[in-house]
Structure formats: C-alpha cells, structure tokens
Amino acid sequence: MYLNEKVVENRLVGHPGQAIYKMVLKGQAAQTAQPGQFVHIRVAESFDPLLRRPLSIAGINREREEITIYYRVAGKGTRLLSQIRANEYLSVLGPLGTGFTIPRDGEFLLIAGGIGVFPIYSLMEAVAQPQVKIKLFWGGENKEFLESAGLKHLQDLGIDYEITTLDGSLGQQGLVTDPFRKYLAEVSNSFAGVKDKTKTPPLWAAACGPPGMLKAVTEICLENGIPLEVSLEERMACGVGACLGCVCTVRDAAGNLRRKRACKDGPVFEAKEVVWDAGV
C-alpha cells in the first residue's frame, strides 16, 4: 500500500559520530503495522537515488497513529533522508513483510546485534508483561554506539538486559552469544532437578543482526531445543517480492532446498529453516 505519511520528527540521537537518527511518521501505516515488518521509503523527489530505502519499524502507537523508525546514515539515500524536516510528507510503501510471532507465556529471549536492535524494540513493546518475561542480549561496537542506538530507551522500559561491546567500553567485552549461551546454561541447571518438565516455563527466542551472529544463535537454540525466529538483513530493491533481489535459501519440512524472498516471505523466518551457508 502506497501511503503519504507526515514526518512528526526526524532528528539525530546520541553521539554525532554514530550518525543514528530517529524518525516518527504519522498516518495510516500505524493501523496495520506489526513487529518485525518494515516500510519502504522514497528518500528523494528525483530518480537519484532510484530505489526506496527499507527501514524496520521500531515502534507502533496506534492511538497516536504513529510509527517510529531508527536508521543510521550510511550512504546517499540515508543522508538525504536525514535532511527531511518535521511536517514534510514522505511516500511510504508498507507496512511490508512477515513479522514476529508474539508469545503469550513463558520467557522471551531476544538477541540483537548492532542496529539489529531496532526491530526488536517494537517486539518488546508488543509483548504482554508480566505474563511473559523478557530478557534482551544486545551486542554493539562500543559504549557510544549503544548509547546512541537506544540504551536509555531500554532502561526506561525496565527491560532485563545484558550488553556486550567489542572493545569492552561498556558491559562485557566480546560477542553477544557469550552471555546468551551462559544464561541458557544457568536456566538449564536451575531446572535440572524438575522431574515434570511440562511445569517449567517455555522458552522462546527472536533475533536480529548480522548473518554470522544469527547463525551462531540458531546453533545455540537448536542445541537447547528453543524455538527461534530470526529477522534477516538483506538488500532489498522493490520490497514487494517482484525483483527477487533479496532471496535467501531455506530447507522445507521435506528437506528440500527452496528460495524465499526476504521482503515478502520474511524478513522474519523460523531459524531452523534457514540455510546459513548457502549464500544468496
């Protein structure tokens, strides 16, 4: 669906060197948006750049008819987008794609790598608490990045989280999979003496981040028998499944390899069906 959305705000957040912006759009997109979906935004009136930019939905407020988007300036398209001012209007295609499944009980483990935390924000807000316990594992480059990408937002939400940085400037130094694996071991030990496993709260997981991280998280969840959904970060051109520029390889229930479109069939997939080493 092509929409004309009003820009409520579009501003730099956090440390200028991180070039992360927060954009709030008001209009029809908020009526049907789901966590894990994205919008395809036209960033210029001219044909340069030609393609729209796919941006994950980080917040949904149906009452105010607003969606929130975070993005990092990384090229011409996002640089042009950063110059848009409040009260201007943007051509938006969406909401697009398949979103996350929202659990109704148990514990929900969320794993984010870098800016992969952005679609996780809307997912956290959609989960009913305290019926579902949320724990987030988030890894980033350094303290400046985490602060710019929404660390205070997590604190305001009161989410239980563990963070890692590659340089050790905040939280634990290393990869986000390290505390995630350690936590699962602790959970497993805490229920080791429970004879009736049906009485232990179910564990669910969702993740978004770079492919290497998602592959590692998938392996950990498969080892522990935890259902996992992943949001794939793929380059997208049309956003509606026509150009086949964002296909990924999956394995169906019969074991056959198939190609699926990240923009149409995803970007959220069951992790167990994704073939991580197949390439594009």
Long-range contacts (C-beta under 8 A, 24 or more apart in sequence): 1-28, 1-93, 1-94, 2-91, 2-92, 2-93, 3-27, 3-28, 3-29, 3-91, 3-92, 3-93, 3-94, 4-89, 4-90, 4-91, 4-92, 5-29, 5-89, 5-90, 5-92, 6-87, 6-88, 6-89, 7-84, 7-85, 7-86, 7-87, 7-88, 7-89, 7-90, 8-66, 8-86, 9-86, 10-81, 10-82, 10-84, 10-85, 10-86, 12-82, 13-70, 13-148, 13-150, 14-144, 14-147, 14-148, 14-149, 15-144, 15-147, 15-148, 17-144, 18-72, 18-144, 18-145, 18-148, 18-149, 19-72, 19-73, 19-74, 19-82, 20-70, 20-71, 20-72, 20-73, 20-115, 20-148, 20-149, 21-70, 21-71, 21-72, 21-73, 21-78, 21-81, 21-82, 22-68, 22-69, 22-70, 23-55, 23-68, 23-69, 23-70, 23-71, 23-81, 23-84, 24-59, 24-66, 24-67, 24-68, 24-69, 25-66, 25-67, 25-69, 25-90, 25-92, 26-64, 26-65, 26-66, 27-65, 27-92, 28-65, 29-57, 29-67, 29-92, 29-94, 29-95, 30-60, 30-61, 30-62, 30-64, 30-65, 30-66, 30-67, 31-62, 31-65, 32-95, 33-57, 33-60, 33-67, 33-94, 33-95, 33-122, 34-60, 34-95, 34-99, 34-100, 34-126, 35-60, 35-99, 35-100, 35-102, 35-119, 35-122, 35-123, 35-125, 35-126, 36-97, 36-98, 36-99, 36-100, 36-119, 36-122, 36-123, 36-229, 36-231, 36-267, 36-268, 37-94, 37-95, 37-96, 37-97, 37-98, 37-99, 38-94, 38-95, 38-96, 38-97, 38-119, 38-239, 38-267, 39-67, 39-69, 39-92, 39-93, 39-94, 39-95, 39-96, 40-92, 40-93, 40-94, 40-96, 40-236, 40-239, 41-81, 41-90, 41-91, 41-92, 41-93, 42-90, 42-91, 42-92, 42-93, 43-77, 43-78, 43-80, 43-81, 43-84, 44-77, 44-80, 49-76, 49-77, 49-80, 51-77, 51-237, 52-93, 52-239, 53-77, 53-78, 53-81, 54-96, 54-236, 54-239, 54-263, 56-118, 56-119, 56-122, 56-208, 56-231, 57-95, 57-119, 57-122, 58-118, 58-119, 58-121, 58-122, 59-121, 59-122, 59-125, 60-122, 60-125, 60-126, 67-95, 68-121, 68-122, 69-118, 70-115, 70-118, 70-121, 70-149, 70-150, 71-118, 72-115, 93-239, 93-240, 94-239, 96-239, 96-240, 96-263, 96-264, 97-262, 97-263, 97-264, 97-266, 97-267, 97-268, 98-264, 98-265, 98-266, 98-267, 98-268, 99-268, 100-206, 100-229, 100-231, 100-268, 101-204, 101-229, 102-126, 102-127, 103-127, 103-132, 103-202, 103-204, 104-128, 104-131, 104-132, 105-131, 105-132, 105-201, 105-202, 106-132, 106-133, 106-201, 106-202, 106-203, 106-204, 107-132, 107-133, 107-134, 107-135, 107-201, 107-202, 107-203, 107-204, 108-132, 108-133, 108-134, 108-135, 108-204, 108-205, 108-206, 109-135, 109-137, 109-180, 109-183, 109-203, 109-204, 109-205, 109-206, 109-226, 110-134, 110-135, 110-136, 110-137, 110-205, 110-206, 110-207, 111-136, 111-137, 111-138, 111-176, 111-177, 111-180, 111-205, 111-206, 111-207, 111-208, 111-209, 111-213, 111-217, 112-136, 112-137, 112-138, 112-139, 112-176, 112-207, 112-208, 112-209, 113-138, 113-139, 113-140, 113-176, 113-207, 113-208, 113-209, 113-210, 113-213, 113-214, 114-139, 114-140, 114-141, 114-145, 114-149, 114-209, 114-210, 115-149, 116-207, 116-208, 116-209, 116-210, 116-213, 116-231, 116-233, 117-149, 117-150, 117-208, 118-149, 118-150, 118-208, 119-208, 119-231, 120-206, 120-208, 121-150, 121-153, 123-206, 124-157, 124-159, 125-157, 133-160, 133-201, 134-159, 134-160, 135-159, 135-160, 135-161, 135-162, 135-183, 136-160, 136-161, 136-162, 137-161, 137-162, 137-163, 137-164, 137-176, 137-179, 137-180, 137-183, 138-162, 138-163, 138-164, 138-176, 139-163, 139-164, 139-165, 139-166, 139-175, 139-176, 139-209, 139-213, 140-164, 140-165, 140-166, 141-165, 141-166, 141-167, 142-166, 142-167, 142-169, 142-170, 143-169, 143-170, 144-169, 146-170, 146-171, 175-213, 175-216, 176-209, 176-213, 177-213, 177-216, 177-217, 177-220, 180-217, 180-220, 181-220, 184-220, 184-224, 184-226, 188-224, 203-227, 205-229, 206-230, 206-231, 206-268, 207-231, 207-271, 208-233, 209-233, 211-276, 214-271, 214-274, 214-276, 215-276, 215-277, 217-271, 218-271, 218-272, 218-274, 218-276, 221-271, 222-271, 222-272, 227-270, 228-270, 228-271, 228-272, 229-268, 229-269, 229-270, 229-271, 230-268, 230-269, 230-270, 230-271, 230-274, 231-266, 231-267, 231-268, 232-262, 232-266, 232-267, 232-268, 232-269, 232-274, 233-267, 234-262, 234-263, 234-266, 234-267, 234-280, 236-262, 236-263, 238-263, 239-263, 240-264, 241-265, 247-280, 248-274, 248-275, 248-278, 248-280, 249-274, 249-275, 249-278, 249-279, 250-274, 250-275, 251-275
